[in-house]
Amino acid sequence: MSDLSSPTQSGVIARLFTDHPATVNETYFGHMKFAFSFAFWLGVAAFAALLHAIVPALCETTASRILMRLHGRITARH
Protein backbone atom coordinates (compact mmCIF):
# COMPACT_ATOMS: atom_id res chain seq x y z
CA MET A 1 0.00 0.00 0.00
CA SER A 2 1.47 3.39 -0.98
CA ASP A 3 1.24 6.51 1.09
CA LEU A 4 -0.06 9.25 -1.21
CA SER A 5 0.49 11.96 1.40
CA SER A 6 4.29 11.66 1.27
CA PRO A 7 5.86 13.34 -1.77
CA THR A 8 8.05 11.27 -4.02
CA GLN A 9 11.67 12.25 -4.44
CA SER A 10 11.08 13.28 -8.06
CA GLY A 11 8.07 15.36 -6.97
CA VAL A 12 10.16 17.23 -4.43
CA ILE A 13 12.92 17.80 -6.99
CA ALA A 14 10.40 19.13 -9.51
CA ARG A 15 8.82 21.41 -6.92
CA LEU A 16 12.17 22.83 -5.86
CA PHE A 17 13.89 23.18 -9.22
CA THR A 18 11.59 23.02 -12.25
CA ASP A 19 8.00 23.90 -11.37
CA HIS A 20 8.53 27.64 -11.00
CA PRO A 21 10.76 28.07 -14.10
CA ALA A 22 8.08 26.26 -16.09
CA THR A 23 5.53 28.91 -15.07
CA VAL A 24 7.56 31.48 -17.04
CA ASN A 25 8.29 29.07 -19.90
CA GLU A 26 11.93 28.55 -18.98
CA THR A 27 14.18 25.64 -18.22
CA TYR A 28 15.98 25.44 -14.90
CA PHE A 29 19.22 26.75 -16.42
CA GLY A 30 17.47 29.45 -18.44
CA HIS A 31 15.78 30.65 -15.27
CA MET A 32 19.09 30.51 -13.40
CA LYS A 33 20.74 32.67 -16.07
CA PHE A 34 17.93 35.23 -15.88
CA ALA A 35 18.01 35.31 -12.07
CA PHE A 36 21.80 35.67 -11.93
CA SER A 37 21.67 38.49 -14.46
CA PHE A 38 18.90 40.18 -12.49
CA ALA A 39 20.86 39.83 -9.23
CA PHE A 40 23.99 41.26 -10.85
CA TRP A 41 22.17 44.39 -12.04
CA LEU A 42 20.44 44.80 -8.67
CA GLY A 43 23.90 44.76 -7.10
CA VAL A 44 25.16 47.37 -9.55
CA ALA A 45 22.12 49.55 -8.77
CA ALA A 46 22.69 49.14 -5.03
CA PHE A 47 26.33 50.15 -5.38
CA ALA A 48 25.39 53.17 -7.48
CA ALA A 49 22.83 54.21 -4.87
CA LEU A 50 25.47 53.83 -2.15
CA LEU A 51 27.91 56.01 -4.09
CA HIS A 52 25.16 58.57 -4.65
CA ALA A 53 24.35 58.60 -0.94
CA ILE A 54 27.97 59.43 -0.11
CA VAL A 55 28.63 61.85 -3.01
CA PRO A 56 25.31 63.14 -4.38
CA ALA A 57 26.90 64.39 -7.62
CA LEU A 58 27.82 60.79 -8.57
CA CYS A 59 25.43 58.30 -10.16
CA GLU A 60 22.49 60.69 -10.01
CA THR A 61 20.17 58.52 -12.13
CA THR A 62 22.08 55.25 -12.46
CA ALA A 63 20.15 53.21 -9.89
CA SER A 64 16.74 54.40 -11.07
CA ARG A 65 17.59 53.72 -14.75
CA ILE A 66 18.72 50.19 -13.91
CA LEU A 67 15.60 49.54 -11.84
CA MET A 68 13.32 50.80 -14.61
CA ARG A 69 15.08 48.52 -17.10
CA LEU A 70 14.77 45.54 -14.74
CA HIS A 71 11.10 46.32 -14.16
CA GLY A 72 10.57 46.24 -17.91
CA ARG A 73 12.30 42.85 -18.14
CA ILE A 74 10.13 41.40 -15.38
CA THR A 75 6.83 42.73 -16.69
CA ALA A 76 7.61 41.46 -20.20
CA ARG A 77 7.91 37.94 -18.80
CA HIS A 78 4.43 37.67 -17.26
C-alpha positions in Angstrom: 0.0 0.0 0.0 1.5 3.4 -1.0 1.2 6.5 1.1 -0.1 9.2 -1.2 0.5 12.0 1.4 4.3 11.7 1.3 5.9 13.3 -1.8 8.0 11.3 -4.0 11.7 12.2 -4.4 11.1 13.3 -8.1 8.1 15.4 -7.0 10.2 17.2 -4.4 12.9 17.8 -7.0 10.4 19.1 -9.5 8.8 21.4 -6.9 12.2 22.8 -5.9 13.9 23.2 -9.2 11.6 23.0 -12.2 8.0 23.9 -11.4 8.5 27.6 -11.0 10.8 28.1 -14.1 8.1 26.3 -16.1 5.5 28.9 -15.1 7.6 31.5 -17.0 8.3 29.1 -19.9 11.9 28.6 -19.0 14.2 25.6 -18.2 16.0 25.4 -14.9 19.2 26.7 -16.4 17.5 29.4 -18.4 15.8 30.6 -15.3 19.1 30.5 -13.4 20.7 32.7 -16.1 17.9 35.2 -15.9 18.0 35.3 -12.1 21.8 35.7 -11.9 21.7 38.5 -14.5 18.9 40.2 -12.5 20.9 39.8 -9.2 24.0 41.3 -10.9 22.2 44.4 -12.0 20.4 44.8 -8.7 23.9 44.8 -7.1 25.2 47.4 -9.5 22.1 49.5 -8.8 22.7 49.1 -5.0 26.3 50.1 -5.4 25.4 53.2 -7.5 22.8 54.2 -4.9 25.5 53.8 -2.1 27.9 56.0 -4.1 25.2 58.6 -4.7 24.4 58.6 -0.9 28.0 59.4 -0.1 28.6 61.8 -3.0 25.3 63.1 -4.4 26.9 64.4 -7.6 27.8 60.8 -8.6 25.4 58.3 -10.2 22.5 60.7 -10.0 20.2 58.5 -12.1 22.1 55.2 -12.5 20.1 53.2 -9.9 16.7 54.4 -11.1 17.6 53.7 -14.7 18.7 50.2 -13.9 15.6 49.5 -11.8 13.3 50.8 -14.6 15.1 48.5 -17.1 14.8 45.5 -14.7 11.1 46.3 -14.2 10.6 46.2 -17.9 12.3 42.8 -18.1 10.1 41.4 -15.4 6.8 42.7 -16.7 7.6 41.5 -20.2 7.9 37.9 -18.8 4.4 37.7 -17.3 
